[in-house]
Amino acid sequence: MKNLLWLLQWTLKAAIFFTLFAFALNNQDDATVHFFFGTQWRAPMVLVVLSAFVLGVVVGVLGMVPRWWRERRVAQQAQSQSGPAVTETPVAHGGATCAAGHAAGRRAWTLT
């Protein structure tokens, strides 16, 4: 089952890659992007689309940075106010379960 999912995942990745590759081959015509003050940029259409996508990702990530910093700061403040983190560690006993561990509220595991 794991190999089937792996194969399906790679098939999907290959299909996306070949679709984008075909898009790039079909859009090699020059496109002109007109900026302000008569400035223009001539490049293949696929390069224009790719650069617009990258610019959109960069603007989106830069727009999220202040929120990420704020959430991180709030999480650090909450962690420092709650004190040291307490982790639950399983108690292992040789051969049999321990009723005292359950009565004390600890998790007891059985090793066989």
Secondary structure, 3 states (H helix, E strand, C coil): CHHHHHHHHHHHHHHHHHHHHHHHHHCCCEEEEECHHHCEEEEEHHHHHHHHHHHHHHHHHHHHHHHHHHHHHHHHHHHHHHCCCCCCCCEEEECCCCHHHHHCCCCEEEEC
